[in-house]
Amino acid sequence: NFTPANPLVTPPHIKPEWYFLFAYAILRSIPNKLGGVLALVFSILVLMLVPILHTSKMRTMTFRPLSQLLFWSLVADMAILTWIGGMPVEDPYIIIGQIASTIYFA
């Protein structure tokens, strides 16, 4: 079962740890290299901005249904992106990843 190493070809079964899969899915869904790297950086910035954008005096989200909807849609989209990041690069998963990446930044 010995195959010679090729530094130009990455084996298809290699994937990052589960907590990086959402970012890997975003990186993989954009065909342009620079665009993928920028989207990767902005995906981390989105997670850093979520607590800063909550500026209400009342810290609970019980009386803010729009904020609840946006939060749970972000959680669901990150779950979808994490799932897509672990899947192989095939036809249905590419489209789902591109749609989920678009929703993540919308």
C-alpha angles and dihedrals in degrees: 000000000000118000122177116250117255113195092199097058123061115207111251095230095064114104135159126258117288095259091059096045095095091055091044090053091052091047091049096046095063113073095202112082096216092044090050093052092047091049089050091053092045091049089060091045090054090058090048093050097051095082093042093054092058099087102154120127088228105069096199121094094210093105096039107076094170091055090049091051093049092046095050092044088054090050092049092047091050089051090052091047091049090052092047091048090062095048124089121261098265135136106274094039094052093056093044090050093051092049093046091048090052091050090048091060097038 
